[in-house]
Amino acid sequence: MFCDTIDKSSSRNIVYVLHHPQSDHVYIGKSTKGLKRPHAHGLPSSMSRYAHLPRTKWIKSLRERGLDPEVAVLEECAAPEDLSE
């Protein structure tokens, strides 16, 4: 299900993408905490706790090459339940 676009300044419920800065590789996620969640994927505590996940391995491989994924909001939703697929 796609959500309606709403005012960006008020939305905490988003569908986001982490995009490889030099290729078409992407990770798509959803958040009820706005941009805090996508940015948290790269924090040391998250990288350690979720080291087994492909997303974390991908971010680590980017960082080993001096890169970071770019973050973009794909969709914004008025309510958390609108984030359902």
C-alpha positions as CSV (number, residue, x, y, z in Angstrom):
1,M,0.0,0.0,0.0
2,F,1.3,3.4,-0.9
3,C,0.7,6.3,1.5
4,D,-0.4,9.8,0.5
5,T,2.3,12.5,0.4
6,I,2.0,14.8,3.3
7,D,3.9,17.8,4.7
8,K,7.6,16.8,5.0
9,S,8.2,18.9,8.1
10,S,5.5,17.0,10.1
11,S,6.1,13.4,9.1
12,R,7.7,10.8,11.2
13,N,6.3,7.9,9.3
14,I,8.4,7.4,6.2
15,V,9.6,4.9,3.6
16,Y,13.2,5.6,2.9
17,V,16.1,4.4,0.7
18,L,19.8,4.1,1.5
19,H,21.4,4.4,-1.9
20,H,25.0,3.5,-2.9
21,P,26.6,6.8,-4.0
22,Q,28.3,5.1,-7.1
23,S,25.9,2.4,-8.2
24,D,22.2,1.3,-8.3
25,H,22.4,-0.7,-5.1
26,V,19.7,0.3,-2.6
27,Y,18.2,-0.7,0.7
28,I,14.6,0.3,1.3
29,G,13.2,0.6,4.8
30,K,10.4,2.1,6.8
31,S,10.5,4.2,9.9
32,T,8.1,5.6,12.5
33,K,10.9,7.9,13.8
34,G,11.5,9.9,10.7
35,L,15.1,10.1,9.5
36,K,16.5,9.0,12.8
37,R,16.1,5.3,11.8
38,P,17.9,5.4,8.5
39,H,20.8,7.4,10.0
40,A,21.0,5.1,12.9
41,H,21.9,2.1,10.7
42,G,25.5,3.5,10.4
43,L,26.0,4.2,14.1
44,P,28.8,2.1,15.7
45,S,26.4,0.5,18.2
46,S,24.0,-0.5,15.4
47,M,26.8,-1.7,13.2
48,S,28.0,-4.0,16.0
49,R,24.6,-5.3,17.2
50,Y,23.4,-6.0,13.6
51,A,26.8,-7.1,12.1
52,H,25.2,-10.3,10.8
53,L,22.7,-8.4,8.6
54,P,23.3,-7.9,4.8
55,R,22.4,-4.2,5.3
56,T,25.2,-3.7,7.9
57,K,27.7,-5.7,5.8
58,W,26.9,-3.4,2.9
59,I,27.3,-0.2,4.9
60,K,30.6,-1.6,6.3
61,S,31.9,-2.3,2.8
62,L,31.0,1.2,1.7
63,R,32.8,2.7,4.6
64,E,35.9,0.6,3.9
65,R,36.0,2.5,0.6
66,G,35.5,5.8,2.2
67,L,31.8,6.1,1.2
68,D,28.5,6.3,3.0
69,P,25.0,5.5,1.7
70,E,22.9,8.5,0.7
71,V,19.5,8.7,2.4
72,A,16.3,9.8,0.7
73,V,12.6,9.8,1.7
74,L,10.5,7.9,-0.9
75,E,7.1,8.3,0.8
76,E,5.6,9.9,3.8
77,C,2.6,8.7,5.7
78,A,0.1,10.3,8.1
79,A,-0.1,7.2,10.3
80,P,2.2,4.3,11.1
81,E,-0.3,1.7,9.9
82,D,-0.1,3.3,6.5
83,L,3.5,2.0,6.2
84,S,2.2,-1.5,5.8
85,E,2.9,-3.2,2.5
